[in-house]
Amino acid sequence: MPTPKYITYSIKRLCDLETGSGSLSAALSEWEKRFEIARLRSIIPAAILGHHDRMLQRGKRTILPVLDGICPACDVQLTTGQLSRLRSSQDLEVCDSCGTFIYYEKLEAKNARTKPIAVKRKRELAAV
């Protein structure tokens, strides 16, 4: 039985491959994509896979990371209970409002990818 963290990782990869988004989809050939999709579908539990397929049929993204306690698909504030469950485990949650799979992404990893840009203040610009 795969771990919850591995299921989250697998559903993210599957969503990227089936929607054609992300660098992974561009890097693989058509045959490799079909093989990887079949492999991921064999790993993911049937209930999660069924929900994923229904979301894709509606043209929606299946899984998204929580941003500042808000579901990025519907912009609804998550409950404290949902946020604490997301932080404490690597398990998937479903947004009560829109049905999108949501997961918690650690801020350290997010900050490491994007560094803030230094902005000069008006006083500093006037001196230049």
N, CA and C atoms as an extended XYZ file, in Angstrom:
384
Properties=species:S:1:pos:R:3:atomname:S:1:resname:S:1:resid:I:1 pbc="F F F"
N         0.842       -1.183        0.000 N   MET     1
C         0.000        0.000        0.000 CA  MET     1
C         0.887        1.248        0.000 C   MET     1
N         0.711        2.126       -0.979 N   PRO     2
C         1.535        3.338       -1.021 CA  PRO     2
C         1.223        4.279        0.135 C   PRO     2
N         2.217        5.046        0.544 N   THR     3
C         2.044        6.007        1.630 CA  THR     3
C         1.233        7.206        1.139 C   THR     3
N         0.582        7.942        2.061 N   PRO     4
C        -0.178        9.129        1.649 CA  PRO     4
C         0.668       10.154        0.901 C   PRO     4
N         1.927       10.316        1.315 N   LYS     5
C         2.809       11.267        0.642 CA  LYS     5
C         3.057       10.833       -0.801 C   LYS     5
N         3.229        9.539       -1.023 N   TYR     6
C         3.473        9.024       -2.374 CA  TYR     6
C         2.218        9.139       -3.234 C   TYR     6
N         1.049        8.959       -2.637 N   ILE     7
C        -0.202        9.112       -3.383 CA  ILE     7
C        -0.373       10.560       -3.824 C   ILE     7
N        -0.078       11.500       -2.929 N   THR     8
C        -0.156       12.921       -3.277 CA  THR     8
C         0.794       13.231       -4.432 C   THR     8
N         2.015       12.745       -4.345 N   TYR     9
C         3.006       12.949       -5.401 CA  TYR     9
C         2.516       12.334       -6.716 C   TYR     9
N         1.950       11.135       -6.650 N   SER    10
C         1.493       10.432       -7.850 CA  SER    10
C         0.327       11.143       -8.516 C   SER    10
N        -0.620       11.640       -7.730 N   ILE    11
C        -1.782       12.324       -8.315 CA  ILE    11
C        -1.355       13.655       -8.931 C   ILE    11
N        -0.348       14.328       -8.346 N   LYS    12
C         0.170       15.563       -8.953 CA  LYS    12
C         0.799       15.265      -10.305 C   LYS    12
N         1.611       14.206      -10.372 N   ARG    13
C         2.250       13.827      -11.648 CA  ARG    13
C         1.209       13.423      -12.679 C   ARG    13
N         0.217       12.638      -12.259 N   LEU    14
C        -0.824       12.189      -13.171 CA  LEU    14
C        -1.600       13.372      -13.736 C   LEU    14
N        -1.933       14.316      -12.882 N   CYS    15
C        -2.666       15.510      -13.322 CA  CYS    15
C        -1.835       16.304      -14.337 C   CYS    15
N        -0.545       16.466      -14.070 N   ASP    16
C         0.329       17.187      -15.001 CA  ASP    16
C         0.409       16.480      -16.353 C   ASP    16
N         0.544       15.159      -16.323 N   LEU    17
C         0.659       14.408      -17.571 CA  LEU    17
C        -0.637       14.420      -18.373 C   LEU    17
N        -1.769       14.240      -17.708 N   GLU    18
C        -3.040       14.166      -18.428 CA  GLU    18
C        -3.525       15.521      -18.929 C   GLU    18
N        -3.137       16.599      -18.245 N   THR    19
C        -3.534       17.931      -18.706 CA  THR    19
C        -2.502       18.533      -19.652 C   THR    19
N        -1.315       17.935      -19.722 N   GLY    20
C        -0.273       18.443      -20.604 CA  GLY    20
C         0.452       19.656      -20.052 C   GLY    20
N         0.331       19.894      -18.763 N   SER    21
C         1.005       21.038      -18.154 CA  SER    21
C         2.260       20.567      -17.431 C   SER    21
N         3.146       21.491      -17.168 N   GLY    22
C         4.357       21.163      -16.424 CA  GLY    22
C         5.495       20.723      -17.326 C   GLY    22
N         6.676       20.721      -16.757 N   SER    23
C         7.875       20.376      -17.520 CA  SER    23
C         7.958       18.881      -17.811 C   SER    23
N         7.365       18.066      -16.957 N   LEU    24
C         7.410       16.619      -17.159 CA  LEU    24
C         6.699       16.239      -18.456 C   LEU    24
N         5.549       16.823      -18.689 N   SER    25
C         4.779       16.508      -19.887 CA  SER    25
C         5.536       16.877      -21.155 C   SER    25
N         6.254       17.977      -21.123 N   ALA    26
C         7.011       18.415      -22.293 CA  ALA    26
C         8.263       17.567      -22.514 C   ALA    26
N         8.809       17.011      -21.445 N   ALA    27
C        10.064       16.259      -21.542 CA  ALA    27
C         9.877       14.829      -22.044 C   ALA    27
N         8.695       14.270      -21.884 N   LEU    28
C         8.470       12.875      -22.258 CA  LEU    28
C         7.880       12.741      -23.652 C   LEU    28
N         8.208       11.646      -24.311 N   SER    29
C         7.589       11.348      -25.602 CA  SER    29
C         6.162       10.859      -25.359 C   SER    29
N         5.401       10.739      -26.413 N   GLU    30
C         3.999       10.305      -26.290 CA  GLU    30
C         3.918        8.895      -25.701 C   GLU    30
N         4.797        8.006      -26.121 N   TRP    31
C         4.809        6.644      -25.601 CA  TRP    31
C         5.146        6.644      -24.112 C   TRP    31
N         6.167        7.444      -23.721 N   GLU    32
C         6.563        7.519      -22.316 CA  GLU    32
C         5.439        8.090      -21.448 C   GLU    32
N         4.714        9.074      -21.980 N   LYS    33
C         3.572        9.642      -21.243 CA  LYS    33
C         2.513        8.579      -20.986 C   LYS    33
N         2.158        7.829      -22.042 N   ARG    34
C         1.134        6.783      -21.879 CA  ARG    34
C         1.573        5.721      -20.875 C   ARG    34
N         2.850        5.344      -20.928 N   PHE    35
C         3.379        4.350      -19.997 CA  PHE    35
C         3.323        4.881      -18.564 C   PHE    35
N         3.768        6.125      -18.355 N   GLU    36
C         3.775        6.723      -17.016 CA  GLU    36
C         2.354        6.910      -16.478 C   GLU    36
N         1.420        7.307      -17.336 N   ILE    37
C         0.023        7.457      -16.917 CA  ILE    37
C        -0.537        6.109      -16.474 C   ILE    37
N        -0.273        5.046      -17.239 N   ALA    38
C        -0.744        3.707      -16.870 CA  ALA    38
C        -0.129        3.254      -15.551 C   ALA    38
N         1.159        3.532      -15.362 N   ARG    39
C         1.841        3.143      -14.117 CA  ARG    39
C         1.249        3.879      -12.917 C   ARG    39
N         1.034        5.189      -13.064 N   LEU    40
C         0.473        5.974      -11.965 CA  LEU    40
C        -0.958        5.551      -11.653 C   LEU    40
N        -1.736        5.248      -12.688 N   ARG    41
C        -3.123        4.814      -12.466 CA  ARG    41
C        -3.189        3.474      -11.730 C   ARG    41
N        -2.167        2.657      -11.881 N   SER    42
C        -2.152        1.370      -11.169 CA  SER    42
C        -1.787        1.548       -9.693 C   SER    42
N        -1.127        2.655       -9.352 N   ILE    43
C        -0.692        2.914       -7.979 CA  ILE    43
C        -1.795        3.588       -7.154 C   ILE    43
N        -2.499        4.533       -7.766 N   ILE    44
C        -3.463        5.374       -7.057 CA  ILE    44
C        -4.711        4.564       -6.721 C   ILE    44
N        -5.220        4.671       -5.478 N   PRO    45
C        -6.438        3.953       -5.104 CA  PRO    45
C        -7.641        4.351       -5.979 C   PRO    45
N        -8.561        3.411       -6.164 N   ALA    46
C        -9.691        3.591       -7.078 CA  ALA    46
C       -10.578        4.783       -6.710 C   ALA    46
N       -10.813        5.014       -5.430 N   ALA    47
C       -11.678        6.122       -5.022 CA  ALA    47
C       -11.064        7.474       -5.404 C   ALA    47
N        -9.766        7.610       -5.197 N   ILE    48
C        -9.079        8.860       -5.548 CA  ILE    48
C        -9.026        9.015       -7.059 C   ILE    48
N        -8.781        7.931       -7.751 N   LEU    49
C        -8.711        7.964       -9.205 CA  LEU    49
C       -10.066        8.331       -9.819 C   LEU    49
N       -11.142        7.812       -9.259 N   GLY    50
C       -12.485        8.148       -9.747 CA  GLY    50
C       -12.793        9.628       -9.575 C   GLY    50
N       -12.429       10.181       -8.425 N   HIS    51
C       -12.640       11.607       -8.171 CA  HIS    51
C       -11.796       12.445       -9.131 C   HIS    51
N       -10.564       12.019       -9.354 N   HIS    52
C        -9.667       12.699      -10.297 CA  HIS    52
C       -10.280       12.728      -11.696 C   HIS    52
N       -10.796       11.598      -12.150 N   ASP    53
C       -11.384       11.520      -13.493 CA  ASP    53
C       -12.613       12.421      -13.628 C   ASP    53
N       -13.454       12.469      -12.594 N   ARG    54
C       -14.641       13.348      -12.635 CA  ARG    54
C       -14.237       14.819      -12.701 C   ARG    54
N       -13.210       15.187      -11.957 N   MET    55
C       -12.742       16.582      -11.981 CA  MET    55
C       -12.180       16.937      -13.363 C   MET    55
N       -11.428       16.030      -13.971 N   LEU    56
C       -10.869       16.286      -15.294 CA  LEU    56
C       -11.961       16.402      -16.354 C   LEU    56
N       -13.010       15.602      -16.230 N   GLN    57
C       -14.119       15.680      -17.181 CA  GLN    57
C       -14.801       17.039      -17.144 C   GLN    57
N       -14.789       17.667      -15.977 N   ARG    58
C       -15.369       19.006      -15.837 CA  ARG    58
C       -14.392       20.101      -16.252 C   ARG    58
N       -13.183       19.717      -16.649 N   GLY    59
C       -12.191       20.683      -17.082 CA  GLY    59
C       -11.495       21.392      -15.941 C   GLY    59
N       -11.472       20.778      -14.774 N   LYS    60
C       -10.854       21.396      -13.599 CA  LYS    60
C        -9.532       20.723      -13.279 C   LYS    60
N        -8.672       21.472      -12.626 N   ARG    61
C        -7.408       20.933      -12.126 CA  ARG    61
C        -7.737       20.059      -10.916 C   ARG    61
N        -7.130       18.908      -10.829 N   THR    62
C        -7.467       17.931       -9.800 CA  THR    62
C        -6.875       18.251       -8.445 C   THR    62
N        -5.633       18.699       -8.403 N   ILE    63
C        -4.929       18.855       -7.138 CA  ILE    63
C        -4.142       20.161       -7.137 C   ILE    63
N        -4.227       20.887       -6.014 N   LEU    64
C        -3.539       22.170       -5.874 CA  LEU    64
C        -3.032       22.331       -4.447 C   LEU    64
N        -1.912       23.061       -4.260 N   PRO    65
C        -1.423       23.307       -2.904 CA  PRO    65
C        -2.210       24.435       -2.242 C   PRO    65
N        -2.387       24.329       -0.939 N   VAL    66
C        -3.067       25.371       -0.167 CA  VAL    66
C        -2.151       26.584       -0.068 C   VAL    66
N        -2.694       27.753       -0.316 N   LEU    67
C        -1.921       28.990       -0.253 CA  LEU    67
C        -2.496       29.884        0.836 C   LEU    67
N        -1.732       30.097        1.904 N   ASP    68
C        -2.146       30.961        3.019 CA  ASP    68
C        -3.502       30.561        3.609 C   ASP    68
N        -3.756       29.266        3.687 N   GLY    69
C        -4.997       28.778        4.278 CA  GLY    69
C        -6.208       28.901        3.372 C   GLY    69
N        -5.978       29.166        2.089 N   ILE    70
C        -7.073       29.359        1.136 CA  ILE    70
C        -6.937       28.340        0.012 C   ILE    70
N        -8.075       27.769       -0.391 N   CYS    71
C        -8.082       26.860       -1.537 CA  CYS    71
C        -7.867       27.697       -2.799 C   CYS    71
N        -6.832       27.411       -3.589 N   PRO    72
C        -6.565       28.227       -4.776 CA  PRO    72
C        -7.582       28.035       -5.904 C   PRO    72
N        -8.355       26.959       -5.862 N   ALA    73
C        -9.331       26.719       -6.925 CA  ALA    73
C       -10.584       27.573       -6.762 C   ALA    73
N       -11.021       27.771       -5.508 N   CYS    74
C       -12.279       28.494       -5.284 CA  CYS    74
C       -12.133       29.719       -4.383 C   CYS    74
N       -10.935       29.977       -3.884 N   ASP    75
C       -10.645       31.134       -3.015 CA  ASP    75
C       -11.480       31.147       -1.733 C   ASP    75
N       -11.720       29.993       -1.173 N   VAL    76
C       -12.460       29.880        0.086 CA  VAL    76
C       -11.472       29.558        1.205 C   VAL    76
N       -11.624       30.249        2.340 N   GLN    77
C       -10.788       30.001        3.514 CA  GLN    77
C       -11.102       28.619        4.077 C   GLN    77
N       -10.066       27.823        4.310 N   LEU    78
C       -10.245       26.487        4.863 CA  LEU    78
C       -10.465       26.575        6.365 C   LEU    78
N       -11.122       25.576        6.907 N   THR    79
C       -11.352       25.547        8.346 CA  THR    79
C       -10.048       25.244        9.073 C   THR    79
N       -10.000       25.605       10.341 N   THR    80
C        -8.816       25.350       11.154 CA  THR    80
C        -8.541       23.857       11.239 C   THR    80
N        -9.589       23.058       11.333 N   GLY    81
C        -9.427       21.606       11.397 CA  GLY    81
C        -8.792       21.045       10.139 C   GLY    81
N        -9.245       21.517        8.978 N   GLN    82
C        -8.654       21.046        7.730 CA  GLN    82
C        -7.192       21.447        7.629 C   GLN    82
N        -6.884       22.675        7.999 N   LEU    83
C        -5.498       23.135        7.931 CA  LEU    83
C        -4.596       22.331        8.858 C   LEU    83
N        -5.059       22.044       10.053 N   SER    84
C        -4.219       21.273       10.977 CA  SER    84
C        -4.032       19.842       10.489 C   SER    84
N        -5.063       19.239        9.896 N   ARG    85
C        -4.912       17.893        9.331 CA  ARG    85
C        -3.929       17.902        8.163 C   ARG    85
N        -3.994       18.928        7.334 N   LEU    86
C        -3.080       19.018        6.199 CA  LEU    86
C        -1.634       19.184        6.659 C   LEU    86
N        -1.427       19.994        7.688 N   ARG    87
C        -0.070       20.231        8.184 CA  ARG    87
C         0.507       19.015        8.891 C   ARG    87
N        -0.326       18.288        9.621 N   SER    88
C         0.178       17.181       10.426 CA  SER    88
C         0.435       15.913        9.618 C   SER    88
N        -0.269       15.728        8.525 N   SER    89
C        -0.068       14.524        7.724 CA  SER    89
C         0.158       14.923        6.276 C   SER    89
N         0.623       14.002        5.499 N   GLN    90
C         0.823       14.248        4.075 CA  GLN    90
C        -0.368       13.731        3.274 C   GLN    90
N        -1.480       13.467        3.950 N   ASP    91
C        -2.658       12.932        3.300 CA  ASP    91
C        -3.369       14.003        2.485 C   ASP    91
N        -4.105       13.578        1.492 N   LEU    92
C        -4.904       14.492        0.685 CA  LEU    92
C        -6.179       14.863        1.424 C   LEU    92
N        -6.631       16.062        1.226 N   GLU    93
C        -7.933       16.515        1.699 CA  GLU    93
C        -8.709       16.976        0.476 C   GLU    93
N       -10.010       17.021        0.590 N   VAL    94
C       -10.859       17.533       -0.475 CA  VAL    94
C       -11.475       18.824        0.016 C   VAL    94
N       -11.401       19.880       -0.786 N   CYS    95
C       -11.999       21.156       -0.420 CA  CYS    95
C       -13.507       20.969       -0.302 C   CYS    95
N       -14.069       21.416        0.809 N   ASP    96
C       -15.511       21.265        1.022 CA  ASP    96
C       -16.322       22.087        0.035 C   ASP    96
N       -15.744       23.144       -0.494 N   SER    97
C       -16.467       24.044       -1.374 CA  SER    97
C       -16.463       23.593       -2.834 C   SER    97
N       -15.285       23.250       -3.359 N   CYS    98
C       -15.202       22.961       -4.800 CA  CYS    98
C       -14.857       21.512       -5.139 C   CYS    98
N       -14.386       20.729       -4.167 N   GLY    99
C       -14.080       19.328       -4.413 CA  GLY    99
C       -12.681       19.051       -4.930 C   GLY    99
N       -11.837       20.069       -5.029 N   THR   100
C       -10.464       19.888       -5.491 CA  THR   100
C        -9.630       19.229       -4.400 C   THR   100
N        -8.744       18.299       -4.802 N   PHE   101
C        -7.794       17.750       -3.843 CA  PHE   101
C        -6.843       18.868       -3.438 C   PHE   101
N        -6.598       19.002       -2.152 N   ILE   102
C        -5.678       20.019       -1.661 CA  ILE   102
C        -4.634       19.355       -0.776 C   ILE   102
N        -3.454       19.928       -0.753 N   TYR   103
C        -2.367       19.430        0.091 CA  TYR   103
C        -1.591       20.616        0.614 C   TYR   103
N        -0.854       20.394        1.674 N   TYR   104
C        -0.068       21.454        2.301 CA  TYR   104
C         1.351       21.393        1.785 C   TYR   104
N         1.844       22.512        1.313 N   GLU   105
C         3.217       22.604        0.841 CA  GLU   105
C         3.985       23.470        1.822 C   GLU   105
N         5.095       22.957        2.326 N   LYS   106
C         5.858       23.690        3.332 CA  LYS   106
C         6.368       25.009        2.766 C   LYS   106
N         6.327       26.053        3.592 N   LEU   107
C         6.733       27.385        3.158 CA  LEU   107
C         8.216       27.468        2.853 C   LEU   107
N         9.043       26.715        3.574 N   GLU   108
C        10.474       26.763        3.337 CA  GLU   108
C        10.790       26.366        1.896 C   GLU   108
N        10.130       25.326        1.409 N   ALA   109
C        10.371       24.868        0.050 CA  ALA   109
C         9.901       25.913       -0.960 C   ALA   109
N         8.784       26.550       -0.671 N   LYS   110
C         8.248       27.553       -1.571 CA  LYS   110
C         9.157       28.781       -1.599 C   LYS   110
N         9.654       29.217       -0.425 N   ASN   111
C        10.525       30.384       -0.353 CA  ASN   111
C        11.876       30.120       -1.003 C   ASN   111
N        12.315       28.885       -0.975 N   ALA   112
C        13.595       28.560       -1.586 CA  ALA   112
C        13.523       28.706       -3.105 C   ALA   112
N        12.350       28.469       -3.690 N   ARG   113
C        12.201       28.567       -5.139 CA  ARG   113
C        12.098       30.015       -5.608 C   ARG   113
N        11.375       30.833       -4.862 N   THR   114
C        11.163       32.211       -5.285 CA  THR   114
C        11.709       33.154       -4.237 C   THR   114
N        12.713       33.916       -4.611 N   LYS   115
C        13.302       34.884       -3.696 CA  LYS   115
C        12.658       36.241       -3.952 C   LYS   115
N        12.407       37.013       -2.896 N   PRO   116
C        11.793       38.317       -3.099 CA  PRO   116
C        12.739       39.266       -3.834 C   PRO   116
N        12.150       40.139       -4.625 N   ILE   117
C        12.915       41.114       -5.375 CA  ILE   117
C        13.088       42.355       -4.514 C   ILE   117
N        14.291       42.882       -4.476 N   ALA   118
C        14.549       44.090       -3.698 CA  ALA   118
C        13.893       45.278       -4.395 C   ALA   118
N        13.085       46.016       -3.649 N   VAL   119
C        12.384       47.172       -4.193 CA  VAL   119
C        12.950       48.424       -3.547 C   VAL   119
N        13.298       49.398       -4.370 N   LYS   120
C        13.827       50.646       -3.832 CA  LYS   120
C        12.673       51.538       -3.404 C   LYS   120
N        12.856       52.205       -2.293 N   ARG   121
C        11.835       53.102       -1.779 CA  ARG   121
C        11.908       54.432       -2.523 C   ARG   121
N        10.848       55.213       -2.397 N   LYS   122
C        10.775       56.496       -3.081 CA  LYS   122
C        11.932       57.409       -2.685 C   LYS   122
N        12.297       57.395       -1.400 N   ARG   123
C        13.407       58.242       -0.941 CA  ARG   123
C        14.712       57.833       -1.613 C   ARG   123
N        14.917       56.499       -1.766 N   GLU   124
C        16.135       56.017       -2.399 CA  GLU   124
C        16.149       56.392       -3.874 C   GLU   124
N        14.990       56.367       -4.528 N   LEU   125
C        14.915       56.730       -5.932 CA  LEU   125
C        15.157       58.229       -6.126 C   LEU   125
N        14.685       59.062       -5.198 N   ALA   126
C        14.872       60.499       -5.300 CA  ALA   126
C        16.351       60.868       -5.170 C   ALA   126
N        17.085       60.104       -4.389 N   ALA   127
C        18.502       60.377       -4.185 CA  ALA   127
C        19.337       59.999       -5.408 C   ALA   127
N        18.831       59.136       -6.244 N   VAL   128
C        19.586       58.655       -7.408 CA  VAL   128
C        19.577       59.645       -8.530 C   VAL   128
